């Protein structure tokens, strides 16, 4: 109904105002939404469909706005943060298991081997195979 739509718009505007107020405050503490996004990413980084748009949609926020406040408080983009978590999981699995590279790639949330190898090498300076051989 029209009344339901008005109520939903009111809730969204109120939420946006709260987030803007938190963002503009002089307190160096990150806004609650940034903490919630960090927790959400840490719980879901293995999901290969995890993306800035899906995160923003989950929190009912504009992706550009969420990206800006996330980077402003964490110092890195959400994509870099997600990839860092994924590479750290891959490193752990490379060290502690005998899983195949493709299984590690999938378990870490990567969707294809070329992006996995490219991102891993960019972050670590060596390929996953070299990392496993060195550890």
DRENKETOR-115898 format. One record per residue: residue number from 1; residue in three letters; x, y, z of N, C-alpha, C in turn. Coordinates in steps of 0.2 Angstrom, whole numbers, plus 2048, in hexadecimal, padded with zeros to 3 digits. Layout:
// DRENKETOR-115898
> num, residuo, n_east, n_north, n_up, ca_east, ca_north, ca_up, c_east, c_north, c_up
> NUM, ALA, X, Y, Z, X, Y, Z, X, Y, Z
...
//
This chain:
// DRENKETOR-115898
> num, residuo, n_east, n_north, n_up, ca_east, ca_north, ca_up, c_east, c_north, c_up
> 1, UNK, 804, 7FA, 800, 800, 800, 800, 804, 806, 800
> 2, UNK, 801, 80C, 7FF, 805, 812, 7FF, 808, 814, 806
> 3, UNK, 804, 812, 80B, 806, 813, 811, 80D, 80F, 813
> 4, UNK, 80D, 809, 811, 812, 805, 812, 819, 807, 80E
> 5, UNK, 818, 80A, 808, 81D, 80D, 804, 820, 813, 808
> 6, UNK, 81B, 817, 80A, 81E, 81D, 80E, 822, 81B, 814
> 7, UNK, 81F, 816, 818, 823, 814, 81E, 82A, 811, 81C
> 8, UNK, 82A, 80D, 817, 831, 80B, 815, 836, 810, 813
> 9, UNK, 833, 815, 80F, 837, 81B, 80D, 839, 81F, 813
> 10, UNK, 835, 820, 818, 837, 823, 81F, 83C, 81F, 822
> 11, UNK, 83C, 818, 822, 841, 814, 826, 848, 815, 822
> 12, UNK, 848, 815, 81C, 84E, 815, 818, 851, 81C, 819
> 13, UNK, 84D, 822, 818, 850, 828, 819, 852, 829, 820
> 14, UNK, 84F, 827, 825, 851, 827, 82C, 858, 824, 82D
> 15, UNK, 859, 81E, 82A, 85F, 81A, 82A, 865, 81E, 826
> 16, UNK, 863, 821, 821, 868, 824, 81D, 86A, 82A, 821
> 17, UNK, 866, 82E, 824, 868, 834, 828, 86C, 831, 82E
> 18, UNK, 86A, 82C, 831, 86E, 829, 837, 876, 828, 834
> 19, UNK, 876, 824, 82F, 87D, 823, 82C, 881, 829, 82A
> 20, UNK, 87D, 82E, 827, 881, 834, 825, 883, 838, 82C
> 21, UNK, 87F, 838, 831, 881, 83B, 837, 887, 837, 83A
> 22, UNK, 887, 831, 83A, 88D, 82D, 83D, 893, 82E, 839
> 23, UNK, 892, 82F, 832, 898, 830, 82E, 89B, 837, 82F
> 24, UNK, 897, 83C, 830, 899, 842, 831, 89C, 844, 838
> 25, UNK, 89A, 840, 83D, 89C, 841, 843, 8A4, 841, 844
> 26, UNK, 8A6, 845, 849, 8AE, 846, 849, 8B1, 83F, 84D
> 27, UNK, 8AD, 83B, 84F, 8AF, 835, 852, 8B3, 831, 84D
> 28, UNK, 8B9, 82E, 84F, 8BC, 82A, 84A, 8BA, 823, 84A
> 29, UNK, 8B5, 821, 84F, 8B2, 81B, 84F, 8AE, 81A, 848
> 30, UNK, 8AF, 814, 845, 8AB, 813, 83F, 8A4, 813, 840
> 31, UNK, 89F, 815, 83C, 898, 814, 83D, 896, 80D, 83E
> 32, UNK, 891, 80C, 841, 88E, 805, 842, 88E, 801, 83B
> 33, UNK, 88B, 805, 836, 88B, 801, 830, 891, 7FE, 82D
> 34, UNK, 897, 802, 82E, 89D, 7FF, 82C, 89F, 7F9, 830
> 35, UNK, 89E, 7F9, 836, 89F, 7F3, 83B, 89B, 7ED, 838
> 36, UNK, 894, 7EF, 837, 890, 7EA, 834, 892, 7E7, 82E
> 37, UNK, 894, 7EB, 829, 897, 7E9, 823, 89D, 7E5, 824
> 38, UNK, 8A2, 7E7, 828, 8A8, 7E3, 829, 8A6, 7DC, 82C
> 39, UNK, 8A1, 7DB, 830, 89F, 7D5, 833, 89C, 7D1, 82E
> 40, UNK, 897, 7D4, 82A, 894, 7D1, 824, 899, 7CE, 81F
> 41, UNK, 89E, 7D2, 81D, 8A3, 7CF, 819, 8A7, 7C9, 81C
> 42, UNK, 8A9, 7CA, 822, 8AD, 7C5, 825, 8A9, 7BE, 826
> 43, UNK, 8A2, 7BF, 826, 89E, 7B9, 827, 89C, 7B6, 820
> 44, UNK, 89D, 7BA, 81A, 89B, 7B8, 814, 8A0, 7B8, 80E
> 45, UNK, 8A6, 7B9, 810, 8AB, 7BA, 80B, 8AC, 7B4, 806
> 46, UNK, 8AA, 7AE, 809, 8AB, 7A8, 805, 8A6, 7A8, 7FF
> 47, UNK, 8A1, 7AC, 800, 89B, 7AC, 7FB, 89E, 7AF, 7F4
> 48, UNK, 89E, 7AB, 7EF, 8A1, 7AE, 7E9, 89D, 7B3, 7E6
> 49, UNK, 897, 7B4, 7E8, 892, 7B9, 7E5, 892, 7C0, 7EA
> 50, UNK, 897, 7C0, 7EF, 897, 7C6, 7F3, 89A, 7CB, 7EF
> 51, UNK, 897, 7D1, 7EF, 899, 7D7, 7EB, 897, 7DD, 7EE
> 52, UNK, 89A, 7E3, 7ED, 898, 7E9, 7F0, 890, 7EA, 7EF
> 53, UNK, 88E, 7E9, 7E9, 887, 7EA, 7E8, 882, 7E6, 7EC
> 54, UNK, 884, 7DF, 7ED, 880, 7DB, 7F1, 880, 7DD, 7F9
> 55, UNK, 886, 7DF, 7FB, 887, 7E2, 802, 883, 7E8, 803
> 56, UNK, 883, 7ED, 7FE, 880, 7F3, 7FF, 878, 7F1, 7FE
> 57, UNK, 876, 7ED, 7FA, 86F, 7EB, 7FA, 86D, 7E8, 801
> 58, UNK, 871, 7E4, 804, 86F, 7E1, 80A, 86E, 7E6, 80F
> 59, UNK, 872, 7EB, 80F, 872, 7F0, 814, 86D, 7F6, 812
> 60, UNK, 86A, 7F5, 80C, 866, 7FB, 809, 869, 801, 809
> 61, UNK, 86F, 801, 806, 873, 807, 805, 875, 808, 7FE
> 62, UNK, 877, 80E, 7FC, 87A, 80F, 7F5, 881, 80C, 7F5
> 63, UNK, 883, 808, 7F0, 889, 805, 7EF, 88F, 80A, 7F0
> 64, UNK, 88E, 810, 7EC, 893, 815, 7EC, 894, 818, 7F3
> 65, UNK, 88F, 819, 7F6, 88F, 81C, 7FD, 892, 817, 802
> 66, UNK, 890, 811, 802, 893, 80C, 806, 89A, 80B, 805
> 67, UNK, 89C, 80B, 7FE, 8A4, 80A, 7FD, 8A8, 810, 800
> 68, UNK, 8A5, 816, 7FF, 8A9, 81C, 802, 8A9, 81C, 809
> 69, UNK, 8A4, 81A, 80D, 8A5, 81A, 814, 8A9, 814, 816
> 70, UNK, 8A9, 80F, 813, 8AD, 809, 815, 8B4, 80A, 814
> 71, UNK, 8B6, 80D, 80E, 8BD, 80F, 80D, 8BF, 814, 812
> 72, UNK, 8BB, 819, 813, 8BD, 81E, 817, 8BE, 81C, 81E
> 73, UNK, 8BB, 817, 821, 8BD, 815, 828, 8C2, 80F, 828
> 74, UNK, 8C2, 80B, 823, 8C6, 805, 823, 8CD, 806, 81F
> 75, UNK, 8CD, 80B, 81B, 8D3, 80C, 817, 8D4, 808, 811
> 76, UNK, 8CF, 804, 810, 8D0, 800, 809, 8C9, 7FE, 807
> 77, UNK, 8C8, 7FD, 800, 8C2, 7FC, 7FD, 8BF, 7F5, 7FF
> 78, UNK, 8B8, 7F5, 7FF, 8B5, 7EE, 801, 8B8, 7E9, 7FD
> 79, UNK, 8B9, 7EA, 7F6, 8BC, 7E4, 7F2, 8C2, 7E2, 7F4
> 80, UNK, 8C7, 7E7, 7F6, 8CD, 7E5, 7F9, 8CD, 7E1, 7FF
> 81, UNK, 8C8, 7E4, 803, 8C7, 7E0, 80A, 8C5, 7D9, 809
> 82, UNK, 8C0, 7D8, 804, 8BD, 7D1, 803, 8C3, 7CD, 800
> 83, UNK, 8C7, 7D0, 7FB, 8CC, 7CC, 7F9, 8D2, 7CA, 7FE
> 84, UNK, 8D3, 7CF, 802, 8D8, 7CD, 808, 8D5, 7C7, 80C
> 85, UNK, 8CF, 7C7, 80E, 8CD, 7C2, 812, 8CD, 7BB, 80E
> 86, UNK, 8CB, 7BC, 807, 8CB, 7B6, 803, 8D2, 7B3, 802
> 87, UNK, 8D7, 7B7, 801, 8DE, 7B5, 801, 8E1, 7B2, 807
> 88, UNK, 8DF, 7B5, 80D, 8E1, 7B3, 813, 8DE, 7AC, 814
> 89, UNK, 8D8, 7AB, 812, 8D5, 7A4, 813, 8D9, 79F, 80F
> 90, UNK, 8DA, 7A1, 809, 8DE, 79D, 804, 8E5, 79B, 807
> 91, UNK, 8E8, 7A0, 80A, 8EF, 79F, 80C, 8EE, 79A, 812
> 92, UNK, 8E9, 79A, 816, 8E8, 796, 81C, 8E7, 78F, 819
> 93, UNK, 8E3, 78E, 814, 8E2, 787, 811, 8E8, 785, 80E
> 94, UNK, 8EC, 789, 80B, 8F2, 786, 807, 8F7, 784, 80C
> 95, UNK, 8F7, 787, 812, 8FC, 785, 817, 8F9, 77F, 81B
> 96, UNK, 8F3, 77F, 81D, 8F1, 77A, 821, 8ED, 774, 81E
> 97, UNK, 8EC, 774, 818, 8E8, 76E, 815, 8EC, 76C, 80F
> 98, UNK, 8EA, 766, 80C, 8EC, 763, 806, 8E7, 764, 800
> 99, UNK, 8E2, 769, 801, 8DD, 76A, 7FC, 8E0, 76C, 7F6
> 100, UNK, 8DD, 76B, 7F0, 8DF, 76D, 7EA, 8DE, 774, 7E9
> 101, UNK, 8E2, 777, 7E5, 8E1, 77F, 7E3, 8DA, 781, 7E2
> 102, UNK, 8D7, 77D, 7DD, 8D0, 77F, 7DB, 8CB, 77F, 7E1
> 103, UNK, 8CC, 77A, 7E6, 8C8, 779, 7EC, 8C9, 77F, 7F0
> 104, UNK, 8D0, 781, 7F1, 8D1, 786, 7F5, 8CE, 78D, 7F2
> 105, UNK, 8CF, 78E, 7EC, 8CC, 793, 7E8, 8C5, 794, 7EA
> 106, UNK, 8C1, 78F, 7E9, 8BA, 78F, 7EA, 8B8, 790, 7F2
> 107, UNK, 8BC, 78D, 7F6, 8BB, 78D, 7FD, 8BC, 794, 800
> 108, UNK, 8C0, 798, 7FC, 8C2, 79F, 7FE, 8BE, 7A4, 7FB
> 109, UNK, 8B9, 7A2, 7F7, 8B4, 7A7, 7F4, 8B6, 7A9, 7ED
> 110, UNK, 8BB, 7A7, 7EA, 8BD, 7A9, 7E3, 8B9, 7A5, 7DE
> 111, UNK, 8B8, 7A8, 7D8, 8B3, 7A4, 7D3, 8B7, 7A1, 7CE
> 112, UNK, 8BD, 7A4, 7CC, 8C1, 7A1, 7C7, 8C8, 7A1, 7C8
> 113, UNK, 8CC, 79D, 7C5, 8D3, 79C, 7C7, 8D7, 7A2, 7C5
> 114, UNK, 8D6, 7A5, 7BF, 8DA, 7AA, 7BD, 8D9, 7B0, 7C2
> 115, UNK, 8D3, 7B2, 7C4, 8D3, 7B7, 7C9, 8D6, 7B5, 7D0
> 116, UNK, 8D5, 7AF, 7D2, 8D8, 7AD, 7D8, 8E0, 7AE, 7D8
> 117, UNK, 8E3, 7AB, 7D2, 8EA, 7AB, 7D2, 8ED, 7B3, 7D1
> 118, UNK, 8E9, 7B7, 7CD, 8EB, 7BE, 7CC, 8EB, 7C2, 7D3
> 119, UNK, 8E5, 7C1, 7D7, 8E4, 7C4, 7DD, 8E9, 7C2, 7E2
> 120, UNK, 8EA, 7BB, 7E3, 8EF, 7B8, 7E7, 8F6, 7BB, 7E6
> 121, UNK, 8F8, 7BB, 7E0, 8FF, 7BD, 7DE, 900, 7C4, 7E0
> 122, UNK, 8FA, 7C8, 7DE, 8FB, 7D0, 7DF, 8FC, 7D1, 7E7
> 123, UNK, 8F8, 7CD, 7EB, 8F8, 7CF, 7F2, 8FF, 7CC, 7F5
> 124, UNK, 901, 7C6, 7F3, 906, 7C2, 7F6, 90D, 7C2, 7F3
> 125, UNK, 90D, 7C4, 7EC, 913, 7C4, 7E8, 915, 7BE, 7E6
> 126, UNK, 911, 7B8, 7E7, 913, 7B2, 7E4, 90C, 7AE, 7E3
> 127, UNK, 90C, 7A9, 7DF, 906, 7A5, 7DD, 904, 7A1, 7E3
> 128, UNK, 8FE, 79E, 7E3, 8FC, 79A, 7E9, 900, 793, 7E9
> 129, UNK, 902, 791, 7E3, 907, 78B, 7E3, 90D, 78C, 7E6
> 130, UNK, 910, 792, 7E5, 917, 794, 7E8, 916, 795, 7EF
> 131, UNK, 910, 798, 7F1, 90F, 799, 7F8, 90F, 792, 7FC
> 132, UNK, 90B, 78D, 7F9, 90B, 787, 7FC, 912, 784, 7FD
> 133, UNK, 916, 784, 7F7, 91C, 781, 7F7, 921, 784, 7FD
> 134, UNK, 920, 78B, 7FE, 924, 78E, 803, 922, 78D, 80A
> 135, UNK, 91C, 78A, 80B, 919, 789, 812, 919, 782, 813
//
